[in-house]
Amino acid sequence: MKFSAVSQSLSRWAGSARTFYAAVALIFLWSLSGPYFHYNDTWQLIINTSTTIITFLMVFLIQNTQNRDNDILHIKIDELLRATKDAQNAVLSLDGLDRKQLEKLRKEYKTMGDSETITVTTLTTEREQPKTDLNQA
């Protein structure tokens, strides 16, 4: 079985309400067992070690899930850009740019966005273009 399939299954299981309630029940049982073990170091070590191991493994599980979701989101956005007639297909390959290049490109898009305003009403969104010599009424 592939890691991604195991990761997806574990992610669904770990994120369920049933798993949360089971974890709360285990912690409650552990705390009730304290007087029986006289709250000794071994009693504390059991919960500390267990939670550390689970947290360590969950980091990899969460990262795998986030990477997968991020890839899916990028593919969907890429498809929308590809299907849009006026979109610049060059933005489909931004993955290879470094941080400075991305910041420069972001500023260029912000400048383009600053030239338009959006008026949001309860029913519709209306785009207002800045008045130029060509579209002044």
Biotite code that builds the C-alpha atoms (Angstrom):
import biotite.structure as struc

atoms = struc.array([
    struc.Atom([0.000, 0.000, 0.000], chain_id="A", res_id=1, res_name="MET", atom_name="CA", element="C"),
    struc.Atom([1.359, 3.428, -0.931], chain_id="A", res_id=2, res_name="LYS", atom_name="CA", element="C"),
    struc.Atom([2.204, 6.021, 1.706], chain_id="A", res_id=3, res_name="PHE", atom_name="CA", element="C"),
    struc.Atom([-0.260, 8.506, 0.208], chain_id="A", res_id=4, res_name="SER", atom_name="CA", element="C"),
    struc.Atom([-3.147, 6.039, 0.505], chain_id="A", res_id=5, res_name="ALA", atom_name="CA", element="C"),
    struc.Atom([-2.221, 5.205, 4.100], chain_id="A", res_id=6, res_name="VAL", atom_name="CA", element="C"),
    struc.Atom([-1.791, 8.907, 4.842], chain_id="A", res_id=7, res_name="SER", atom_name="CA", element="C"),
    struc.Atom([-5.223, 9.767, 3.448], chain_id="A", res_id=8, res_name="GLN", atom_name="CA", element="C"),
    struc.Atom([-6.897, 7.001, 5.435], chain_id="A", res_id=9, res_name="SER", atom_name="CA", element="C"),
    struc.Atom([-5.124, 7.967, 8.648], chain_id="A", res_id=10, res_name="LEU", atom_name="CA", element="C"),
    struc.Atom([-5.900, 11.630, 8.059], chain_id="A", res_id=11, res_name="SER", atom_name="CA", element="C"),
    struc.Atom([-9.631, 10.925, 7.733], chain_id="A", res_id=12, res_name="ARG", atom_name="CA", element="C"),
    struc.Atom([-9.516, 8.700, 10.820], chain_id="A", res_id=13, res_name="TRP", atom_name="CA", element="C"),
    struc.Atom([-7.445, 11.157, 12.908], chain_id="A", res_id=14, res_name="ALA", atom_name="CA", element="C"),
    struc.Atom([-9.719, 14.062, 12.002], chain_id="A", res_id=15, res_name="GLY", atom_name="CA", element="C"),
    struc.Atom([-12.924, 12.335, 13.012], chain_id="A", res_id=16, res_name="SER", atom_name="CA", element="C"),
    struc.Atom([-14.973, 13.162, 16.085], chain_id="A", res_id=17, res_name="ALA", atom_name="CA", element="C"),
    struc.Atom([-14.822, 9.529, 17.200], chain_id="A", res_id=18, res_name="ARG", atom_name="CA", element="C"),
    struc.Atom([-11.005, 9.660, 17.371], chain_id="A", res_id=19, res_name="THR", atom_name="CA", element="C"),
    struc.Atom([-11.113, 12.903, 19.342], chain_id="A", res_id=20, res_name="PHE", atom_name="CA", element="C"),
    struc.Atom([-13.523, 11.426, 21.882], chain_id="A", res_id=21, res_name="TYR", atom_name="CA", element="C"),
    struc.Atom([-11.355, 8.299, 22.155], chain_id="A", res_id=22, res_name="ALA", atom_name="CA", element="C"),
    struc.Atom([-8.296, 10.477, 22.885], chain_id="A", res_id=23, res_name="ALA", atom_name="CA", element="C"),
    struc.Atom([-10.207, 12.415, 25.546], chain_id="A", res_id=24, res_name="VAL", atom_name="CA", element="C"),
    struc.Atom([-11.358, 9.130, 27.101], chain_id="A", res_id=25, res_name="ALA", atom_name="CA", element="C"),
    struc.Atom([-7.789, 7.777, 27.171], chain_id="A", res_id=26, res_name="LEU", atom_name="CA", element="C"),
    struc.Atom([-6.508, 10.923, 28.873], chain_id="A", res_id=27, res_name="ILE", atom_name="CA", element="C"),
    struc.Atom([-9.362, 10.733, 31.367], chain_id="A", res_id=28, res_name="PHE", atom_name="CA", element="C"),
    struc.Atom([-8.573, 7.071, 32.140], chain_id="A", res_id=29, res_name="LEU", atom_name="CA", element="C"),
    struc.Atom([-4.876, 7.902, 32.469], chain_id="A", res_id=30, res_name="TRP", atom_name="CA", element="C"),
    struc.Atom([-5.661, 10.700, 34.937], chain_id="A", res_id=31, res_name="SER", atom_name="CA", element="C"),
    struc.Atom([-7.945, 8.396, 36.951], chain_id="A", res_id=32, res_name="LEU", atom_name="CA", element="C"),
    struc.Atom([-5.127, 5.839, 37.204], chain_id="A", res_id=33, res_name="SER", atom_name="CA", element="C"),
    struc.Atom([-2.852, 8.410, 38.880], chain_id="A", res_id=34, res_name="GLY", atom_name="CA", element="C"),
    struc.Atom([-3.787, 7.552, 42.473], chain_id="A", res_id=35, res_name="PRO", atom_name="CA", element="C"),
    struc.Atom([-3.329, 3.828, 41.772], chain_id="A", res_id=36, res_name="TYR", atom_name="CA", element="C"),
    struc.Atom([0.238, 4.452, 40.567], chain_id="A", res_id=37, res_name="PHE", atom_name="CA", element="C"),
    struc.Atom([0.826, 7.126, 43.257], chain_id="A", res_id=38, res_name="HIS", atom_name="CA", element="C"),
    struc.Atom([1.462, 9.718, 40.531], chain_id="A", res_id=39, res_name="TYR", atom_name="CA", element="C"),
    struc.Atom([4.978, 8.348, 40.088], chain_id="A", res_id=40, res_name="ASN", atom_name="CA", element="C"),
    struc.Atom([7.465, 9.122, 37.310], chain_id="A", res_id=41, res_name="ASP", atom_name="CA", element="C"),
    struc.Atom([6.538, 6.062, 35.247], chain_id="A", res_id=42, res_name="THR", atom_name="CA", element="C"),
    struc.Atom([2.887, 7.106, 35.277], chain_id="A", res_id=43, res_name="TRP", atom_name="CA", element="C"),
    struc.Atom([3.859, 10.550, 33.937], chain_id="A", res_id=44, res_name="GLN", atom_name="CA", element="C"),
    struc.Atom([6.362, 9.093, 31.472], chain_id="A", res_id=45, res_name="LEU", atom_name="CA", element="C"),
    struc.Atom([3.644, 6.978, 29.840], chain_id="A", res_id=46, res_name="ILE", atom_name="CA", element="C"),
    struc.Atom([1.541, 9.985, 28.826], chain_id="A", res_id=47, res_name="ILE", atom_name="CA", element="C"),
    struc.Atom([4.538, 12.146, 27.908], chain_id="A", res_id=48, res_name="ASN", atom_name="CA", element="C"),
    struc.Atom([6.095, 9.485, 25.685], chain_id="A", res_id=49, res_name="THR", atom_name="CA", element="C"),
    struc.Atom([2.774, 8.541, 24.086], chain_id="A", res_id=50, res_name="SER", atom_name="CA", element="C"),
    struc.Atom([1.831, 12.107, 23.220], chain_id="A", res_id=51, res_name="THR", atom_name="CA", element="C"),
    struc.Atom([5.322, 12.901, 21.929], chain_id="A", res_id=52, res_name="THR", atom_name="CA", element="C"),
    struc.Atom([5.344, 9.906, 19.586], chain_id="A", res_id=53, res_name="ILE", atom_name="CA", element="C"),
    struc.Atom([1.823, 10.629, 18.336], chain_id="A", res_id=54, res_name="ILE", atom_name="CA", element="C"),
    struc.Atom([2.651, 14.306, 17.773], chain_id="A", res_id=55, res_name="THR", atom_name="CA", element="C"),
    struc.Atom([5.861, 13.417, 15.915], chain_id="A", res_id=56, res_name="PHE", atom_name="CA", element="C"),
    struc.Atom([4.007, 11.064, 13.563], chain_id="A", res_id=57, res_name="LEU", atom_name="CA", element="C"),
    struc.Atom([1.115, 13.483, 13.074], chain_id="A", res_id=58, res_name="MET", atom_name="CA", element="C"),
    struc.Atom([3.524, 16.156, 11.790], chain_id="A", res_id=59, res_name="VAL", atom_name="CA", element="C"),
    struc.Atom([4.364, 13.970, 8.788], chain_id="A", res_id=60, res_name="PHE", atom_name="CA", element="C"),
    struc.Atom([0.749, 12.998, 8.268], chain_id="A", res_id=61, res_name="LEU", atom_name="CA", element="C"),
    struc.Atom([-0.439, 16.618, 8.332], chain_id="A", res_id=62, res_name="ILE", atom_name="CA", element="C"),
    struc.Atom([2.382, 17.756, 6.035], chain_id="A", res_id=63, res_name="GLN", atom_name="CA", element="C"),
    struc.Atom([1.553, 15.036, 3.512], chain_id="A", res_id=64, res_name="ASN", atom_name="CA", element="C"),
    struc.Atom([-2.119, 15.991, 3.578], chain_id="A", res_id=65, res_name="THR", atom_name="CA", element="C"),
    struc.Atom([-1.316, 19.696, 3.171], chain_id="A", res_id=66, res_name="GLN", atom_name="CA", element="C"),
    struc.Atom([1.048, 19.019, 0.277], chain_id="A", res_id=67, res_name="ASN", atom_name="CA", element="C"),
    struc.Atom([-1.603, 16.938, -1.460], chain_id="A", res_id=68, res_name="ARG", atom_name="CA", element="C"),
    struc.Atom([-4.319, 19.547, -0.921], chain_id="A", res_id=69, res_name="ASP", atom_name="CA", element="C"),
    struc.Atom([-1.965, 22.295, -2.099], chain_id="A", res_id=70, res_name="ASN", atom_name="CA", element="C"),
    struc.Atom([-1.140, 20.342, -5.275], chain_id="A", res_id=71, res_name="ASP", atom_name="CA", element="C"),
    struc.Atom([-4.834, 19.761, -5.978], chain_id="A", res_id=72, res_name="ILE", atom_name="CA", element="C"),
    struc.Atom([-5.599, 23.448, -5.479], chain_id="A", res_id=73, res_name="LEU", atom_name="CA", element="C"),
    struc.Atom([-2.785, 24.482, -7.816], chain_id="A", res_id=74, res_name="HIS", atom_name="CA", element="C"),
    struc.Atom([-3.971, 22.078, -10.504], chain_id="A", res_id=75, res_name="ILE", atom_name="CA", element="C"),
    struc.Atom([-7.509, 23.460, -10.271], chain_id="A", res_id=76, res_name="LYS", atom_name="CA", element="C"),
    struc.Atom([-6.276, 27.055, -10.501], chain_id="A", res_id=77, res_name="ILE", atom_name="CA", element="C"),
    struc.Atom([-3.991, 26.131, -13.408], chain_id="A", res_id=78, res_name="ASP", atom_name="CA", element="C"),
    struc.Atom([-6.950, 24.616, -15.241], chain_id="A", res_id=79, res_name="GLU", atom_name="CA", element="C"),
    struc.Atom([-9.027, 27.760, -14.660], chain_id="A", res_id=80, res_name="LEU", atom_name="CA", element="C"),
    struc.Atom([-6.200, 29.907, -15.993], chain_id="A", res_id=81, res_name="LEU", atom_name="CA", element="C"),
    struc.Atom([-5.737, 27.621, -18.995], chain_id="A", res_id=82, res_name="ARG", atom_name="CA", element="C"),
    struc.Atom([-9.448, 27.724, -19.812], chain_id="A", res_id=83, res_name="ALA", atom_name="CA", element="C"),
    struc.Atom([-9.752, 31.501, -19.456], chain_id="A", res_id=84, res_name="THR", atom_name="CA", element="C"),
    struc.Atom([-9.232, 33.252, -22.780], chain_id="A", res_id=85, res_name="LYS", atom_name="CA", element="C"),
    struc.Atom([-7.694, 36.450, -21.399], chain_id="A", res_id=86, res_name="ASP", atom_name="CA", element="C"),
    struc.Atom([-5.456, 34.788, -18.812], chain_id="A", res_id=87, res_name="ALA", atom_name="CA", element="C"),
    struc.Atom([-1.699, 34.883, -19.239], chain_id="A", res_id=88, res_name="GLN", atom_name="CA", element="C"),
    struc.Atom([-0.637, 31.249, -19.549], chain_id="A", res_id=89, res_name="ASN", atom_name="CA", element="C"),
    struc.Atom([2.881, 32.226, -18.481], chain_id="A", res_id=90, res_name="ALA", atom_name="CA", element="C"),
    struc.Atom([1.685, 32.318, -14.865], chain_id="A", res_id=91, res_name="VAL", atom_name="CA", element="C"),
    struc.Atom([1.166, 28.556, -15.016], chain_id="A", res_id=92, res_name="LEU", atom_name="CA", element="C"),
    struc.Atom([4.923, 28.083, -14.547], chain_id="A", res_id=93, res_name="SER", atom_name="CA", element="C"),
    struc.Atom([5.661, 30.322, -11.565], chain_id="A", res_id=94, res_name="LEU", atom_name="CA", element="C"),
    struc.Atom([7.038, 27.446, -9.492], chain_id="A", res_id=95, res_name="ASP", atom_name="CA", element="C"),
    struc.Atom([10.587, 28.039, -10.732], chain_id="A", res_id=96, res_name="GLY", atom_name="CA", element="C"),
    struc.Atom([10.775, 31.687, -9.656], chain_id="A", res_id=97, res_name="LEU", atom_name="CA", element="C"),
    struc.Atom([12.678, 32.765, -6.565], chain_id="A", res_id=98, res_name="ASP", atom_name="CA", element="C"),
    struc.Atom([11.229, 34.894, -3.763], chain_id="A", res_id=99, res_name="ARG", atom_name="CA", element="C"),
    struc.Atom([12.347, 38.259, -5.199], chain_id="A", res_id=100, res_name="LYS", atom_name="CA", element="C"),
    struc.Atom([10.893, 37.471, -8.616], chain_id="A", res_id=101, res_name="GLN", atom_name="CA", element="C"),
    struc.Atom([7.594, 36.441, -7.047], chain_id="A", res_id=102, res_name="LEU", atom_name="CA", element="C"),
    struc.Atom([7.455, 39.647, -4.979], chain_id="A", res_id=103, res_name="GLU", atom_name="CA", element="C"),
    struc.Atom([8.100, 41.747, -8.097], chain_id="A", res_id=104, res_name="LYS", atom_name="CA", element="C"),
    struc.Atom([5.358, 39.923, -9.986], chain_id="A", res_id=105, res_name="LEU", atom_name="CA", element="C"),
    struc.Atom([2.996, 40.325, -7.012], chain_id="A", res_id=106, res_name="ARG", atom_name="CA", element="C"),
    struc.Atom([3.616, 44.095, -7.021], chain_id="A", res_id=107, res_name="LYS", atom_name="CA", element="C"),
    struc.Atom([2.849, 44.225, -10.767], chain_id="A", res_id=108, res_name="GLU", atom_name="CA", element="C"),
    struc.Atom([-0.472, 42.440, -10.212], chain_id="A", res_id=109, res_name="TYR", atom_name="CA", element="C"),
    struc.Atom([-1.256, 44.690, -7.247], chain_id="A", res_id=110, res_name="LYS", atom_name="CA", element="C"),
    struc.Atom([-0.678, 47.725, -9.453], chain_id="A", res_id=111, res_name="THR", atom_name="CA", element="C"),
    struc.Atom([-3.058, 46.259, -12.053], chain_id="A", res_id=112, res_name="MET", atom_name="CA", element="C"),
    struc.Atom([-5.618, 45.624, -9.312], chain_id="A", res_id=113, res_name="GLY", atom_name="CA", element="C"),
    struc.Atom([-5.306, 49.134, -7.956], chain_id="A", res_id=114, res_name="ASP", atom_name="CA", element="C"),
    struc.Atom([-6.509, 50.506, -11.300], chain_id="A", res_id=115, res_name="SER", atom_name="CA", element="C"),
    struc.Atom([-9.901, 48.798, -10.835], chain_id="A", res_id=116, res_name="GLU", atom_name="CA", element="C"),
    struc.Atom([-12.391, 49.007, -8.001], chain_id="A", res_id=117, res_name="THR", atom_name="CA", element="C"),
    struc.Atom([-15.071, 46.552, -7.055], chain_id="A", res_id=118, res_name="ILE", atom_name="CA", element="C"),
    struc.Atom([-18.402, 47.635, -5.613], chain_id="A", res_id=119, res_name="THR", atom_name="CA", element="C"),
    struc.Atom([-20.046, 44.845, -3.668], chain_id="A", res_id=120, res_name="VAL", atom_name="CA", element="C"),
    struc.Atom([-23.799, 44.950, -3.215], chain_id="A", res_id=121, res_name="THR", atom_name="CA", element="C"),
    struc.Atom([-26.011, 42.401, -1.536], chain_id="A", res_id=122, res_name="THR", atom_name="CA", element="C"),
    struc.Atom([-27.085, 40.825, -4.832], chain_id="A", res_id=123, res_name="LEU", atom_name="CA", element="C"),
    struc.Atom([-24.370, 41.500, -7.384], chain_id="A", res_id=124, res_name="THR", atom_name="CA", element="C"),
    struc.Atom([-20.785, 42.534, -7.811], chain_id="A", res_id=125, res_name="THR", atom_name="CA", element="C"),
    struc.Atom([-20.219, 45.414, -10.171], chain_id="A", res_id=126, res_name="GLU", atom_name="CA", element="C"),
    struc.Atom([-16.824, 46.218, -11.646], chain_id="A", res_id=127, res_name="ARG", atom_name="CA", element="C"),
    struc.Atom([-16.010, 49.853, -12.132], chain_id="A", res_id=128, res_name="GLU", atom_name="CA", element="C"),
    struc.Atom([-13.254, 50.745, -14.564], chain_id="A", res_id=129, res_name="GLN", atom_name="CA", element="C"),
    struc.Atom([-11.291, 53.945, -14.067], chain_id="A", res_id=130, res_name="PRO", atom_name="CA", element="C"),
    struc.Atom([-12.333, 56.656, -16.498], chain_id="A", res_id=131, res_name="LYS", atom_name="CA", element="C"),
    struc.Atom([-9.992, 57.043, -19.439], chain_id="A", res_id=132, res_name="THR", atom_name="CA", element="C"),
    struc.Atom([-10.283, 58.997, -22.658], chain_id="A", res_id=133, res_name="ASP", atom_name="CA", element="C"),
    struc.Atom([-11.754, 55.932, -24.385], chain_id="A", res_id=134, res_name="LEU", atom_name="CA", element="C"),
    struc.Atom([-14.520, 55.046, -21.966], chain_id="A", res_id=135, res_name="ASN", atom_name="CA", element="C"),
    struc.Atom([-15.582, 58.384, -20.502], chain_id="A", res_id=136, res_name="GLN", atom_name="CA", element="C"),
    struc.Atom([-19.287, 59.042, -20.737], chain_id="A", res_id=137, res_name="ALA", atom_name="CA", element="C"),
])
